[in-house]
Amino acid sequence: MPKSILIVDDSRFARLSLRRIVEQHFPDWYVAEAANGEEALNILGDISADHILLDYNMPGDDGLTVAEKIRARGITAAITIITANVQDALSERARQRGLSFLRKPAKEEQILALLNAG
């Protein structure tokens, strides 16, 4: 059964870049996109995602808050925070919540390693 991934980022360019990587290396995966946390939560009402790539700095709720809301719904997808905000404290907070953490711009090899591991 093909996997599905939700890419959440307020930057259209970032979403398209991540989508390109996923579609190139995992052509049978279903890829959904959201521009913010509220949109992501709405989409997750309709699909069952295996992976969620989640920006930290977005309009509305930040990525950690969105991740908490996702977990509160009982969704167990692998969640990775991807951000240019490279504070060690943010990385540690993500890891304490069981989330993966990547710094922007994430390299293609990093994305592939993450998706292949999950």
N, CA, C and O atoms as CSV, one atom per row, in Angstrom:
chain,resi,resn,atom,element,x,y,z
A,1,MET,N,N,0.850,-1.180,0.000
A,1,MET,CA,C,0.000,0.000,0.000
A,1,MET,C,C,0.891,1.237,0.000
A,1,MET,O,O,1.800,1.346,0.823
A,2,PRO,N,N,0.638,2.169,-0.919
A,2,PRO,CA,C,1.456,3.387,-0.976
A,2,PRO,C,C,1.298,4.232,0.286
A,2,PRO,O,O,0.241,4.259,0.916
A,3,LYS,N,N,2.363,4.906,0.625
A,3,LYS,CA,C,2.334,5.791,1.785
A,3,LYS,C,C,1.808,7.153,1.384
A,3,LYS,O,O,1.668,7.464,0.201
A,4,SER,N,N,1.517,7.965,2.399
A,4,SER,CA,C,1.077,9.334,2.145
A,4,SER,C,C,1.866,10.288,3.032
A,4,SER,O,O,2.300,9.931,4.127
A,5,ILE,N,N,2.040,11.500,2.538
A,5,ILE,CA,C,2.803,12.511,3.242
A,5,ILE,C,C,2.074,13.839,3.152
A,5,ILE,O,O,1.491,14.173,2.120
A,6,LEU,N,N,2.111,14.585,4.233
A,6,LEU,CA,C,1.545,15.926,4.275
A,6,LEU,C,C,2.694,16.899,4.477
A,6,LEU,O,O,3.455,16.779,5.437
A,7,ILE,N,N,2.819,17.859,3.575
A,7,ILE,CA,C,3.849,18.897,3.648
A,7,ILE,C,C,3.166,20.185,4.076
A,7,ILE,O,O,2.270,20.682,3.393
A,8,VAL,N,N,3.603,20.729,5.229
A,8,VAL,CA,C,2.963,21.927,5.795
A,8,VAL,C,C,4.004,23.027,5.886
A,8,VAL,O,O,4.955,22.928,6.661
A,9,ASP,N,N,3.823,24.075,5.093
A,9,ASP,CA,C,4.762,25.206,5.090
A,9,ASP,C,C,4.045,26.394,4.470
A,9,ASP,O,O,3.330,26.238,3.480
A,10,ASP,N,N,4.229,27.582,5.042
A,10,ASP,CA,C,3.585,28.765,4.467
A,10,ASP,C,C,4.297,29.241,3.199
A,10,ASP,O,O,3.759,30.073,2.469
A,11,SER,N,N,5.492,28.729,2.932
A,11,SER,CA,C,6.226,29.069,1.716
A,11,SER,C,C,5.845,28.093,0.601
A,11,SER,O,O,6.094,26.892,0.702
A,12,ARG,N,N,5.250,28.617,-0.442
A,12,ARG,CA,C,4.880,27.777,-1.585
A,12,ARG,C,C,6.128,27.140,-2.189
A,12,ARG,O,O,6.103,25.973,-2.581
A,13,PHE,N,N,7.217,27.899,-2.264
A,13,PHE,CA,C,8.470,27.377,-2.809
A,13,PHE,C,C,8.969,26.189,-1.991
A,13,PHE,O,O,9.388,25.180,-2.558
A,14,ALA,N,N,8.929,26.300,-0.673
A,14,ALA,CA,C,9.373,25.195,0.192
A,14,ALA,C,C,8.505,23.960,-0.029
A,14,ALA,O,O,9.021,22.846,-0.123
A,15,ARG,N,N,7.182,24.154,-0.113
A,15,ARG,CA,C,6.288,23.012,-0.355
A,15,ARG,C,C,6.601,22.339,-1.688
A,15,ARG,O,O,6.669,21.113,-1.768
A,16,LEU,N,N,6.792,23.144,-2.736
A,16,LEU,CA,C,7.075,22.584,-4.051
A,16,LEU,C,C,8.417,21.860,-4.081
A,16,LEU,O,O,8.546,20.825,-4.735
A,17,SER,N,N,9.408,22.388,-3.385
A,17,SER,CA,C,10.727,21.746,-3.330
A,17,SER,C,C,10.631,20.379,-2.657
A,17,SER,O,O,11.187,19.397,-3.150
A,18,LEU,N,N,9.923,20.321,-1.528
A,18,LEU,CA,C,9.759,19.052,-0.828
A,18,LEU,C,C,8.917,18.075,-1.640
A,18,LEU,O,O,9.217,16.883,-1.691
A,19,ARG,N,N,7.871,18.580,-2.271
A,19,ARG,CA,C,7.017,17.738,-3.122
A,19,ARG,C,C,7.849,17.113,-4.245
A,19,ARG,O,O,7.701,15.929,-4.546
A,20,ARG,N,N,8.716,17.908,-4.857
A,20,ARG,CA,C,9.544,17.417,-5.953
A,20,ARG,C,C,10.412,16.244,-5.495
A,20,ARG,O,O,10.526,15.237,-6.193
A,21,ILE,N,N,11.017,16.382,-4.322
A,21,ILE,CA,C,11.863,15.307,-3.783
A,21,ILE,C,C,11.041,14.041,-3.566
A,21,ILE,O,O,11.442,12.951,-3.973
A,22,VAL,N,N,9.898,14.196,-2.926
A,22,VAL,CA,C,9.054,13.025,-2.636
A,22,VAL,C,C,8.586,12.367,-3.926
A,22,VAL,O,O,8.692,11.149,-4.072
A,23,GLU,N,N,8.072,13.152,-4.861
A,23,GLU,CA,C,7.534,12.568,-6.093
A,23,GLU,C,C,8.625,11.932,-6.950
A,23,GLU,O,O,8.375,10.949,-7.647
A,24,GLN,N,N,9.832,12.489,-6.898
A,24,GLN,CA,C,10.933,11.925,-7.684
A,24,GLN,C,C,11.378,10.572,-7.126
A,24,GLN,O,O,11.673,9.655,-7.892
A,25,HIS,N,N,11.428,10.445,-5.818
A,25,HIS,CA,C,11.960,9.230,-5.199
A,25,HIS,C,C,10.883,8.245,-4.729
A,25,HIS,O,O,11.165,7.062,-4.539
A,26,PHE,N,N,9.672,8.723,-4.545
A,26,PHE,CA,C,8.560,7.878,-4.093
A,26,PHE,C,C,7.336,8.166,-4.963
A,26,PHE,O,O,6.344,8.704,-4.472
A,27,PRO,N,N,7.397,7.816,-6.248
A,27,PRO,CA,C,6.337,8.219,-7.179
A,27,PRO,C,C,4.956,7.662,-6.863
A,27,PRO,O,O,3.958,8.198,-7.345
A,28,ASP,N,N,4.873,6.599,-6.066
A,28,ASP,CA,C,3.564,6.021,-5.758
A,28,ASP,C,C,2.947,6.611,-4.486
A,28,ASP,O,O,1.821,6.263,-4.132
A,29,TRP,N,N,3.666,7.494,-3.800
A,29,TRP,CA,C,3.138,8.107,-2.578
A,29,TRP,C,C,2.112,9.184,-2.907
A,29,TRP,O,O,2.206,9.868,-3.926
A,30,TYR,N,N,1.134,9.316,-2.024
A,30,TYR,CA,C,0.172,10.412,-2.115
A,30,TYR,C,C,0.760,11.608,-1.368
A,30,TYR,O,O,1.172,11.480,-0.215
A,31,VAL,N,N,0.800,12.774,-2.025
A,31,VAL,CA,C,1.373,13.979,-1.427
A,31,VAL,C,C,0.272,15.030,-1.282
A,31,VAL,O,O,-0.382,15.404,-2.255
A,32,ALA,N,N,0.082,15.498,-0.046
A,32,ALA,CA,C,-0.857,16.587,0.219
A,32,ALA,C,C,-0.061,17.776,0.754
A,32,ALA,O,O,1.018,17.612,1.324
A,33,GLU,N,N,-0.610,18.969,0.560
A,33,GLU,CA,C,0.059,20.183,1.012
A,33,GLU,C,C,-0.897,21.060,1.798
A,33,GLU,O,O,-2.102,21.094,1.547
A,34,ALA,N,N,-0.312,21.777,2.767
A,34,ALA,CA,C,-1.072,22.769,3.538
A,34,ALA,C,C,-0.161,23.971,3.770
A,34,ALA,O,O,1.052,23.822,3.914
A,35,ALA,N,N,-0.757,25.166,3.805
A,35,ALA,CA,C,0.013,26.397,3.986
A,35,ALA,C,C,0.109,26.823,5.445
A,35,ALA,O,O,0.873,27.729,5.779
A,36,ASN,N,N,-0.670,26.166,6.324
A,36,ASN,CA,C,-0.625,26.515,7.750
A,36,ASN,C,C,-1.220,25.364,8.562
A,36,ASN,O,O,-1.717,24.380,8.014
A,37,GLY,N,N,-1.152,25.520,9.872
A,37,GLY,CA,C,-1.610,24.461,10.763
A,37,GLY,C,C,-3.087,24.166,10.655
A,37,GLY,O,O,-3.492,23.004,10.679
A,38,GLU,N,N,-3.892,25.193,10.537
A,38,GLU,CA,C,-5.343,24.990,10.439
A,38,GLU,C,C,-5.687,24.174,9.196
A,38,GLU,O,O,-6.505,23.255,9.250
A,39,GLU,N,N,-5.050,24.521,8.073
A,39,GLU,CA,C,-5.265,23.774,6.835
A,39,GLU,C,C,-4.805,22.323,6.998
A,39,GLU,O,O,-5.464,21.397,6.524
A,40,ALA,N,N,-3.674,22.138,7.668
A,40,ALA,CA,C,-3.143,20.791,7.889
A,40,ALA,C,C,-4.124,19.944,8.691
A,40,ALA,O,O,-4.380,18.791,8.343
A,41,LEU,N,N,-4.670,20.508,9.755
A,41,LEU,CA,C,-5.615,19.767,10.587
A,41,LEU,C,C,-6.870,19.403,9.802
A,41,LEU,O,O,-7.424,18.319,9.984
A,42,ASN,N,N,-7.317,20.297,8.935
A,42,ASN,CA,C,-8.478,19.994,8.091
A,42,ASN,C,C,-8.178,18.838,7.141
A,42,ASN,O,O,-9.002,17.941,6.963
A,43,ILE,N,N,-6.984,18.866,6.528
A,43,ILE,CA,C,-6.598,17.801,5.601
A,43,ILE,C,C,-6.492,16.471,6.335
A,43,ILE,O,O,-6.898,15.433,5.812
A,44,LEU,N,N,-5.945,16.505,7.552
A,44,LEU,CA,C,-5.791,15.272,8.322
A,44,LEU,C,C,-7.126,14.687,8.757
A,44,LEU,O,O,-7.181,13.550,9.226
A,45,GLY,N,N,-8.189,15.443,8.609
A,45,GLY,CA,C,-9.525,14.894,8.826
A,45,GLY,C,C,-9.977,14.032,7.660
A,45,GLY,O,O,-10.909,13.238,7.785
A,46,ASP,N,N,-9.292,14.200,6.502
A,46,ASP,CA,C,-9.681,13.493,5.282
A,46,ASP,C,C,-8.707,12.401,4.849
A,46,ASP,O,O,-9.094,11.457,4.160
A,47,ILE,N,N,-7.440,12.529,5.255
A,47,ILE,CA,C,-6.447,11.534,4.840
A,47,ILE,C,C,-5.745,10.966,6.067
A,47,ILE,O,O,-5.783,11.545,7.153
A,48,SER,N,N,-5.116,9.840,5.870
A,48,SER,CA,C,-4.300,9.228,6.915
A,48,SER,C,C,-2.847,9.341,6.467
A,48,SER,O,O,-2.409,8.584,5.601
A,49,ALA,N,N,-2.100,10.269,7.041
A,49,ALA,CA,C,-0.715,10.505,6.628
A,49,ALA,C,C,0.233,9.580,7.388
A,49,ALA,O,O,0.052,9.319,8.578
A,50,ASP,N,N,1.239,9.093,6.678
A,50,ASP,CA,C,2.308,8.322,7.299
A,50,ASP,C,C,3.423,9.235,7.794
A,50,ASP,O,O,4.068,8.963,8.807
A,51,HIS,N,N,3.633,10.319,7.061
A,51,HIS,CA,C,4.671,11.301,7.393
A,51,HIS,C,C,4.084,12.700,7.300
A,51,HIS,O,O,3.233,12.979,6.455
A,52,ILE,N,N,4.556,13.581,8.192
A,52,ILE,CA,C,4.177,14.985,8.136
A,52,ILE,C,C,5.455,15.802,8.258
A,52,ILE,O,O,6.179,15.697,9.248
A,53,LEU,N,N,5.726,16.620,7.238
A,53,LEU,CA,C,6.839,17.554,7.266
A,53,LEU,C,C,6.239,18.907,7.614
A,53,LEU,O,O,5.421,19.439,6.864
A,54,LEU,N,N,6.639,19.461,8.744
A,54,LEU,CA,C,5.938,20.580,9.353
A,54,LEU,C,C,6.884,21.745,9.630
A,54,LEU,O,O,7.820,21.624,10.420
A,55,ASP,N,N,6.629,22.869,8.971
A,55,ASP,CA,C,7.406,24.079,9.211
A,55,ASP,C,C,7.139,24.565,10.633
A,55,ASP,O,O,6.063,24.319,11.179
A,56,TYR,N,N,8.105,25.251,11.234
A,56,TYR,CA,C,7.894,25.798,12.578
A,56,TYR,C,C,7.256,27.174,12.522
A,56,TYR,O,O,6.243,27.407,13.181
A,57,ASN,N,N,7.825,28.092,11.750
A,57,ASN,CA,C,7.334,29.471,11.695
A,57,ASN,C,C,6.287,29.612,10.598
A,57,ASN,O,O,6.607,29.625,9.409
A,58,MET,N,N,5.033,29.716,11.020
A,58,MET,CA,C,3.918,29.884,10.086
A,58,MET,C,C,2.918,30.858,10.692
A,58,MET,O,O,2.915,31.069,11.905
A,59,PRO,N,N,2.067,31.453,9.858
A,59,PRO,CA,C,0.975,32.251,10.411
A,59,PRO,C,C,0.079,31.368,11.278
A,59,PRO,O,O,-0.133,30.198,10.962
A,60,GLY,N,N,-0.439,31.915,12.352
A,60,GLY,CA,C,-1.269,31.122,13.257
A,60,GLY,C,C,-0.383,30.327,14.189
A,60,GLY,O,O,0.630,30.831,14.675
A,61,ASP,N,N,-0.759,29.088,14.441
A,61,ASP,CA,C,0.011,28.239,15.354
A,61,ASP,C,C,1.374,27.880,14.782
A,61,ASP,O,O,1.518,27.673,13.578
A,62,ASP,N,N,2.377,27.808,15.661
A,62,ASP,CA,C,3.690,27.352,15.219
A,62,ASP,C,C,3.674,25.834,15.070
A,62,ASP,O,O,2.724,25.169,15.482
A,63,GLY,N,N,4.735,25.297,14.479
A,63,GLY,CA,C,4.792,23.869,14.180
A,63,GLY,C,C,4.668,22.960,15.387
A,63,GLY,O,O,4.033,21.909,15.303
A,64,LEU,N,N,5.267,23.348,16.519
A,64,LEU,CA,C,5.159,22.500,17.716
A,64,LEU,C,C,3.722,22.449,18.229
A,64,LEU,O,O,3.248,21.401,18.667
A,65,THR,N,N,3.040,23.580,18.172
A,65,THR,CA,C,1.640,23.617,18.604
A,65,THR,C,C,0.774,22.768,17.685
A,65,THR,O,O,-0.105,22.039,18.145
A,66,VAL,N,N,1.027,22.867,16.385
A,66,VAL,CA,C,0.276,22.051,15.419
A,66,VAL,C,C,0.556,20.565,15.672
A,66,VAL,O,O,-0.362,19.746,15.638
A,67,ALA,N,N,1.815,20.221,15.925
A,67,ALA,CA,C,2.160,18.826,16.209
A,67,ALA,C,C,1.413,18.319,17.435
A,67,ALA,O,O,0.938,17.184,17.445
A,68,GLU,N,N,1.305,19.151,18.468
A,68,GLU,CA,C,0.560,18.756,19.668
A,68,GLU,C,C,-0.910,18.519,19.338
A,68,GLU,O,O,-1.510,17.566,19.837
A,69,LYS,N,N,-1.494,19.373,18.506
A,69,LYS,CA,C,-2.890,19.202,18.108
A,69,LYS,C,C,-3.074,17.928,17.284
A,69,LYS,O,O,-4.088,17.241,17.410
A,70,ILE,N,N,-2.093,17.619,16.444
A,70,ILE,CA,C,-2.152,16.391,15.648
A,70,ILE,C,C,-2.125,15.174,16.569
A,70,ILE,O,O,-2.924,14.252,16.406
A,71,ARG,N,N,-1.215,15.170,17.529
A,71,ARG,CA,C,-1.105,14.043,18.472
A,71,ARG,C,C,-2.367,13.929,19.334
A,71,ARG,O,O,-2.798,12.824,19.663
A,72,ALA,N,N,-2.953,15.066,19.698
A,72,ALA,CA,C,-4.172,15.054,20.512
A,72,ALA,C,C,-5.321,14.368,19.776
A,72,ALA,O,O,-6.253,13.872,20.409
A,73,ARG,N,N,-5.261,14.338,18.464
A,73,ARG,CA,C,-6.279,13.643,17.658
A,73,ARG,C,C,-5.987,12.155,17.529
A,73,ARG,O,O,-6.749,11.425,16.897
A,74,GLY,N,N,-4.888,11.703,18.122
A,74,GLY,CA,C,-4.537,10.298,18.050
A,74,GLY,C,C,-3.802,9.905,16.780
A,74,GLY,O,O,-3.657,8.719,16.485
A,75,ILE,N,N,-3.345,10.881,16.037
A,75,ILE,CA,C,-2.620,10.620,14.785
A,75,ILE,C,C,-1.176,10.271,15.133
A,75,ILE,O,O,-0.498,11.014,15.842
A,76,THR,N,N,-0.718,9.130,14.624
A,76,THR,CA,C,0.608,8.629,14.993
A,76,THR,C,C,1.638,8.776,13.873
A,76,THR,O,O,2.707,8.171,13.947
A,77,ALA,N,N,1.348,9.551,12.857
A,77,ALA,CA,C,2.280,9.758,11.742
A,77,ALA,C,C,3.624,10.253,12.261
A,77,ALA,O,O,3.696,10.925,13.289
A,78,ALA,N,N,4.679,9.915,11.544
A,78,ALA,CA,C,6.004,10.453,11.853
A,78,ALA,C,C,5.987,11.947,11.516
A,78,ALA,O,O,5.654,12.328,10.393
A,79,ILE,N,N,6.343,12.784,12.479
A,79,ILE,CA,C,6.326,14.235,12.275
A,79,ILE,C,C,7.743,14.768,12.361
A,79,ILE,O,O,8.489,14.450,13.287
A,80,THR,N,N,8.102,15.585,11.380
A,80,THR,CA,C,9.398,16.256,11.375
A,80,THR,C,C,9.184,17.750,11.300
A,80,THR,O,O,8.494,18.245,10.409
A,81,ILE,N,N,9.782,18.471,12.244
A,81,ILE,CA,C,9.794,19.929,12.197
A,81,ILE,C,C,10.952,20.334,11.287
A,81,ILE,O,O,12.092,19.921,11.499
A,82,ILE,N,N,10.651,21.140,10.278
A,82,ILE,CA,C,11.687,21.651,9.377
A,82,ILE,C,C,11.648,23.168,9.482
A,82,ILE,O,O,10.625,23.795,9.205
A,83,THR,N,N,12.787,23.761,9.891
A,83,THR,CA,C,12.785,25.199,10.135
A,83,THR,C,C,14.150,25.824,9.952
A,83,THR,O,O,15.181,25.164,10.089
A,84,ALA,N,N,14.138,27.105,9.642
A,84,ALA,CA,C,15.369,27.895,9.599
A,84,ALA,C,C,15.697,28.428,10.994
A,84,ALA,O,O,16.778,28.974,11.216
A,85,ASN,N,N,14.766,28.270,11.926
A,85,ASN,CA,C,14.965,28.686,13.318
A,85,ASN,C,C,15.799,27.596,13.990
A,85,ASN,O,O,15.262,26.576,14.423
A,86,VAL,N,N,17.105,27.815,14.075
A,86,VAL,CA,C,18.021,26.747,14.472
A,86,VAL,C,C,18.430,26.817,15.947
A,86,VAL,O,O,19.526,26.388,16.309
A,87,GLN,N,N,17.577,27.342,16.771
A,87,GLN,CA,C,17.876,27.391,18.199
A,87,GLN,C,C,17.925,25.979,18.777
A,87,GLN,O,O,17.065,25.144,18.495
A,88,ASP,N,N,18.947,25.733,19.590
A,88,ASP,CA,C,19.071,24.418,20.229
A,88,ASP,C,C,17.858,24.104,21.097
A,88,ASP,O,O,17.434,22.952,21.186
A,89,ALA,N,N,17.300,25.132,21.737
A,89,ALA,CA,C,16.142,24.910,22.605
A,89,ALA,C,C,14.946,24.397,21.799
A,89,ALA,O,O,14.213,23.527,22.270
A,90,LEU,N,N,14.746,24.922,20.605
A,90,LEU,CA,C,13.639,24.473,19.754
A,90,LEU,C,C,13.856,23.027,19.317
A,90,LEU,O,O,12.928,22.218,19.341
A,91,SER,N,N,15.068,22.713,18.925
A,91,SER,CA,C,15.394,21.345,18.532
A,91,SER,C,C,15.140,20.383,19.691
A,91,SER,O,O,14.584,19.302,19.496
A,92,GLU,N,N,15.541,20.772,20.876
A,92,GLU,CA,C,15.344,19.921,22.054
A,92,GLU,C,C,13.854,19.760,22.376
A,92,GLU,O,O,13.408,18.664,22.716
A,93,ARG,N,N,13.089,20.842,22.271
A,93,ARG,CA,C,11.640,20.756,22.525
A,93,ARG,C,C,10.979,19.796,21.533
A,93,ARG,O,O,10.089,19.031,21.904
A,94,ALA,N,N,11.411,19.839,20.285
A,94,ALA,CA,C,10.855,18.935,19.278
A,94,ALA,C,C,11.182,17.487,19.642
A,94,ALA,O,O,10.310,16.618,19.605
A,95,ARG,N,N,12.421,17.240,19.989
A,95,ARG,CA,C,12.836,15.869,20.322
A,95,ARG,C,C,12.125,15.357,21.578
A,95,ARG,O,O,11.780,14.178,21.656
A,96,GLN,N,N,11.908,16.230,22.550
A,96,GLN,CA,C,11.189,15.825,23.768
A,96,GLN,C,C,9.765,15.384,23.447
A,96,GLN,O,O,9.179,14.592,24.186
A,97,ARG,N,N,9.212,15.884,22.364
A,97,ARG,CA,C,7.852,15.527,21.959
A,97,ARG,C,C,7.844,14.341,20.982
A,97,ARG,O,O,6.793,13.979,20.454
A,98,GLY,N,N,9.006,13.746,20.746
A,98,GLY,CA,C,9.081,12.606,19.850
A,98,GLY,C,C,9.074,12.974,18.378
A,98,GLY,O,O,8.737,12.149,17.529
A,99,LEU,N,N,9.445,14.217,18.072
A,99,LEU,CA,C,9.459,14.696,16.698
A,99,LEU,C,C,10.879,14.722,16.167
A,99,LEU,O,O,11.830,14.925,16.923
A,100,SER,N,N,11.018,14.519,14.893
A,100,SER,CA,C,12.317,14.703,14.248
A,100,SER,C,C,12.493,16.196,13.969
A,100,SER,O,O,11.532,16.964,14.007
A,101,PHE,N,N,13.729,16.591,13.692
A,101,PHE,CA,C,14.037,18.008,13.499
A,101,PHE,C,C,15.067,18.145,12.389
A,101,PHE,O,O,16.120,17.509,12.432
A,102,LEU,N,N,14.764,18.978,11.390
A,102,LEU,CA,C,15.709,19.288,10.321
A,102,LEU,C,C,15.817,20.793,10.158
A,102,LEU,O,O,14.837,21.528,10.284
A,103,ARG,N,N,17.030,21.228,9.876
A,103,ARG,CA,C,17.257,22.655,9.626
A,103,ARG,C,C,17.068,22.957,8.152
A,103,ARG,O,O,17.482,22.185,7.288
A,104,LYS,N,N,16.427,24.112,7.871
A,104,LYS,CA,C,16.284,24.582,6.497
A,104,LYS,C,C,17.564,25.299,6.103
A,104,LYS,O,O,18.195,25.940,6.944
A,105,PRO,N,N,17.949,25.207,4.872
A,105,PRO,CA,C,17.329,24.339,3.866
A,105,PRO,C,C,17.791,22.907,4.055
A,105,PRO,O,O,18.988,22.632,4.131
A,106,ALA,N,N,16.845,22.013,4.130
A,106,ALA,CA,C,17.176,20.590,4.293
A,106,ALA,C,C,17.691,20.055,2.960
A,106,ALA,O,O,17.154,20.359,1.895
A,107,LYS,N,N,18.718,19.273,3.047
A,107,LYS,CA,C,19.290,18.666,1.846
A,107,LYS,C,C,18.445,17.462,1.427
A,107,LYS,O,O,17.818,16.805,2.258
A,108,GLU,N,N,18.443,17.195,0.152
A,108,GLU,CA,C,17.670,16.082,-0.392
A,108,GLU,C,C,18.029,14.771,0.311
A,108,GLU,O,O,17.151,13.961,0.608
A,109,GLU,N,N,19.326,14.565,0.576
A,109,GLU,CA,C,19.768,13.334,1.234
A,109,GLU,C,C,19.163,13.214,2.638
A,109,GLU,O,O,18.816,12.116,3.076
A,110,GLN,N,N,19.040,14.336,3.333
A,110,GLN,CA,C,18.450,14.318,4.675
A,110,GLN,C,C,16.975,13.930,4.613
A,110,GLN,O,O,16.501,13.130,5.419
A,111,ILE,N,N,16.261,14.499,3.654
A,111,ILE,CA,C,14.839,14.189,3.487
A,111,ILE,C,C,14.675,12.703,3.166
A,111,ILE,O,O,13.829,12.023,3.747
A,112,LEU,N,N,15.492,12.209,2.237
A,112,LEU,CA,C,15.388,10.796,1.842
A,112,LEU,C,C,15.700,9.871,2.999
A,112,LEU,O,O,15.010,8.872,3.201
A,113,ALA,N,N,16.732,10.192,3.758
A,113,ALA,CA,C,17.094,9.343,4.926
A,113,ALA,C,C,15.938,9.311,5.912
A,113,ALA,O,O,15.602,8.256,6.449
A,114,LEU,N,N,15.330,10.466,6.150
A,114,LEU,CA,C,14.199,10.567,7.071
A,114,LEU,C,C,13.013,9.730,6.583
A,114,LEU,O,O,12.427,8.973,7.356
A,115,LEU,N,N,12.670,9.864,5.334
A,115,LEU,CA,C,11.501,9.155,4.800
A,115,LEU,C,C,11.765,7.661,4.666
A,115,LEU,O,O,10.852,6.857,4.855
A,116,ASN,N,N,12.969,7.283,4.351
A,116,ASN,CA,C,13.308,5.858,4.260
A,116,ASN,C,C,13.342,5.203,5.635
A,116,ASN,O,O,13.082,4.005,5.753
A,117,ALA,N,N,13.656,5.966,6.668
A,117,ALA,CA,C,13.720,5.417,8.016
A,117,ALA,C,C,12.333,5.149,8.587
A,117,ALA,O,O,12.164,4.260,9.422
A,118,GLY,N,N,11.352,5.906,8.145
A,118,GLY,CA,C,10.012,5.782,8.703
A,118,GLY,C,C,9.160,5.003,7.826
A,118,GLY,O,O,7.987,4.791,8.132
